[in-house]
Amino acid sequence: MLSAAQEVFVSNGFHGAAMDDIAEAAQVSKPVLYQHFPGKRELYLALLENHLGTLTEFLTTALNSTTDNKLRVRETMRAYFRFVAQDSQGHRLVFESDLTSDVEISARIEEFNALFASNIAGVIAEDTKLSPLEATLLGRALAGMAQVSARYWLETDGDLDIDAASELVYRLAWRGISRFPKEI
């Protein structure tokens, strides 16, 4: 049911998706769909949580993969690119939601963004003379750069290899962040 709902939401957006369409795509009756999800919004939230969980796993693995910050930046950029490259198109629900006016959904996306920026900021603050506020700003900037560039890369339809694309963005990010003074 979730993959059918995913397909309908990605194709039609939240507002254009109907529970009838989701039930048909899932090859279940509408009452069966409602047994599992009280409504379209709850189904959307379940999908969003699923994709945020996957992205969190990718990014946590990248941040914890090494203590070498250069390699951390490389792996974090790759993680964003790998997430958008998945066939599920889950990035569309996370980064392109047409429900940004829904308080709970926008709060959940912001919670994810804040948590991950904080995780990046922790690494930056540990290694530099920057304040927590400054490190958090840079964490947000790095995450935003990775997200936007990975989504753009996807639009190029394979004209640039995923490894080459993530390497370019990693090099740009590393050249910038490595210039900050080390903590003495």
N, C-alpha and C positions, 0 to 999 in steps of 0.2 A: 504494500500500500504506500509506503514511504517513497519508493522509487517512482511509482506512478504519480504521486502528488508532486514530487520534485519535477518531473517532466512537465506537468501541467503548469506549475508555478513558473518555471523557467520560460516556458513558451508564451504564457499569457499574463504573467505578473500576478500579484496577489489579487488585485481588484478584478482582473479579467478571468480569473480561475473560478470555476463553479464546482461545488461538491459533486454534482451530477457528472461532470467531466472527469473528476478524479476517480469516482467510483467506477465509471466506464473504463478508464485507463487501467485501473487496478483489477478489473474483471470481478468486481464484487457489487453487491447491491448497496444502495445508499444507506439503508438501515445498518448493514454490517459495518460500513465506514463510520457511521455515527456511534456504533458500539465501542469503537477504539478511540475516536476523537470527538469530543462534544461539538466541535465546530471547525471551520476553515482556519481560523486564527490559531487555534491550539495545534492543528496539524502543521501549520507554517512554523510555529514556535518549536515544535519537535524537530523539524528539519533544520531550522536555524541552530538549535542546540547541538545537533549531530555534527553539522559542518564546523561550528565553532570548536567543538571538541577535537575534531580532526586537525584543524589548523593549530590549535593549542598544542596538540601532541607533536606536530611537525616542528613548531617553533621552540618548544621546550627541549626537544631532542637536539635541535641545532645549538641552542644556547649552552646546553650541558655537555656537548660533544667534546669539548676541549677547554683548556684554560688559556689557550693562545687566542687573544682577541682578534687578530687578523683572520684566523680560521673561523672564529665565531661569526664574524661579519659575513664571511663567504657562505657559511652554512645557513645562516638566517636568510640571506637573500635567496639562496637555492630553495629553501623551505617555502617561501612565498610563491616562487615560480612553480614548484611541484604542486602546490595546492591549486593554483589556477589551471594547471595543465590537466587535472583529473577530468575524466569524462563526465562526472556527475554534474559539473557546472555549479557546484556548491558555492563557489566564489560569487556567483550572481546573487544568491540569497544573502550572503554576508556583506558584500561590498556595493551591491546595486539594488538594494531593497526598495520597493515602492511603498514601503510601510514606515518610512522615517517619521511620519507624523504620529504613529502609534507609540505611546509613551513607554510601554513595556518592551517593545521590540527595539526602539532606539536606545533605551537604557541598557538593554542586554548587549547590544553592539558596542556601546560606549564603555560598558564594564570590561568587555574583552579588550578593546583598544587601550584603555587605561591600565589594565593589568599587564598587558604585554609591554607597553611603553615603560611601565615601572620596572619590569624585569630587565629590560635593556638598560634603563637608567641606573639600576643597581650595579651592573657591570661597568658602565661608564664612570659612575661616581667612585667606585672602588679604585679605579686606575688613573684618575685625573684629579685635578684641583678644583673641579667644578662643584657647585652647590647642587643639592638634590633637585631644586627647581630647574636649574640649567641642564642638568643631566636628563631630567624628564622631558624637557623640550627637545633635546637631541634624540632621545628615544622615540618620541612621537615622529620627529622628522625622518629618522631612518626607517621606521615602520611604514610611514606614508610613502616614502620613496620606493620602497620594495613593493608595496601594494599597487601603486599606480603604474609603475613600470612593468610589473608582471601582467597586469590587466592589458596594458598596451601591447606587450609582446604577444599575448594571445590573439589579439586582433590582426597580427601580421600573418596569420595562417601558416606558420612554419617557415616563413622566409628567413628567419634567423633561428638557428638551433637553440634549444632551451639552455644548454650549458654555456654557450657563447653569450647569450643574452644575460643570464644571471651573473656571469663573470664580469661583463661590462659594468653592470650596476654595482656589484661588489667592489670593483676597483675604484669606482667613483666614490662610493661610501667610505671605503677604507682610507683613501687619500685624504678625505675630509676629516674623519674622526681621529685618524692617527696623528694629526697635527696638534691636538690638544695636549697641553703639558702633562707629563706624568706626575703622579703624587710622589713626593720625596719622603 
